[in-house]
Amino acid sequence: MATLGFIRKSPSLLEALRNGKDCPVCLLCQEDLRYFYRWYFIEYYHDTTWIYKTLNSRGFCNKHSWDLIRMGKGHEMSVVYEYLVKSALAKLERVSRELRKYEPESGVNKVIRKIRGKKHLQSLQKAKGQLQPTEICPICKSISDKAAEWIQNLLMDLEDEGIRELYYNSHGLCMNHFNQAIKFASPKLAEILIQKQVEVLRKLSSDLEEYWCKRDYRYLHEPKGEEQTAWIRAIKFFVGKEL
């Protein structure tokens, strides 16, 4: 049997597996997000590559926008959003000009009007398309990429018997990260992942039944325990840890 001392891959993943309270990939992504925020305000917010990413995504998603605002970095965010405002204004003015071109012309042959109308319509659709974001929130993208890396690391590490034992004793994956992992897992690893999910779901099912039982007036006198958080754990199991 291989020992954990000989495992060379993903020391952070081992720590997350030992946590036992949350999906290990969620925990790692949460730490990656903190790291990203820390470095974003030091280097990224005025970096040309990141400015273009932000322009192409039309800014950050709702969650990450408000996260950044709550961090109190007004100066840095004013730089980012000045670029966004000017970019959005330029694109809207361009589409407005295309819309005005599409106004019907009087005194022109119907065939010519039809041809011109078709060209204007194609031009208009192209202009409208420029208003749509071409990328997702750059922070979402960064964390999604990191999650994919952690999942690949987990699948590689699960080839080791010691890591498999650690995984069986862990919290297991949330369903979001399980669904990503199962796509790339070999049949052997897929069975390991499925067995763990079944184990977690059975425990949740049992706890939820007890939770509802103790809400019955006949059992209100019974002491409350772990089952009281079953519904929260069930939500976390399906949507993952809040990042």
Residue pairs with C-beta under 8 A, 6 or more apart in sequence:
1 161
1 162
2 160
2 161
2 162
3 162
4 14
4 162
4 163
4 166
7 14
7 157
7 160
7 162
7 163
9 153
9 156
9 157
10 150
10 153
10 154
10 157
12 28
12 31
13 24
13 28
13 150
13 153
13 154
13 157
14 157
14 163
14 166
16 24
16 25
16 27
16 28
17 24
17 163
17 166
17 167
17 170
18 166
18 170
19 27
19 170
19 171
20 169
20 170
20 171
21 171
22 171
22 236
22 241
23 171
23 172
23 173
23 174
23 177
23 236
23 240
23 241
24 150
24 154
24 170
24 171
24 173
25 147
25 150
25 151
25 154
25 173
25 174
25 177
26 174
26 177
26 240
26 241
26 243
27 241
28 146
28 147
28 150
29 143
29 146
29 147
29 150
29 243
30 241
30 243
32 142
32 143
32 146
33 139
33 143
33 243
36 139
36 142
36 143
37 67
37 68
37 71
40 50
40 68
40 76
40 139
41 71
41 73
41 76
44 50
45 76
45 77
45 79
45 80
46 76
46 79
50 138
51 80
51 83
53 135
53 138
53 141
54 60
54 80
54 83
54 84
54 138
55 83
55 84
55 87
56 133
56 134
56 135
57 133
57 134
57 135
57 136
57 137
57 138
57 141
58 84
58 88
58 133
59 65
59 80
59 81
59 84
59 137
60 68
60 137
60 138
60 139
61 136
61 137
61 139
61 140
64 137
64 139
64 140
68 77
69 77
91 130
91 131
92 131
94 127
94 130
95 124
95 127
95 128
95 130
95 131
98 120
98 123
98 124
98 127
99 124
101 120
101 123
101 124
102 117
102 120
102 121
102 124
104 113
104 117
105 113
105 116
108 116
135 141
143 243
147 177
147 180
148 180
151 177
151 180
151 181
151 184
152 184
154 167
154 181
155 181
155 184
155 185
155 189
157 163
158 164
158 167
158 189
158 192
159 189
164 192
167 192
167 196
168 192
168 195
168 196
170 196
171 200
172 178
172 196
172 197
172 199
172 200
173 181
173 193
173 196
173 197
174 236
174 237
174 238
174 239
174 240
174 241
175 197
175 237
175 238
175 239
175 240
176 238
176 239
176 240
177 240
178 193
178 197
181 193
182 190
182 193
182 194
185 192
185 193
200 237
201 237
204 230
204 233
204 234
204 237
207 226
207 227
207 230
207 233
208 227
208 230
208 231
208 234
210 227
210 230
211 227
211 228
211 230
211 231
213 219
214 220
214 222
214 224
214 227
214 228
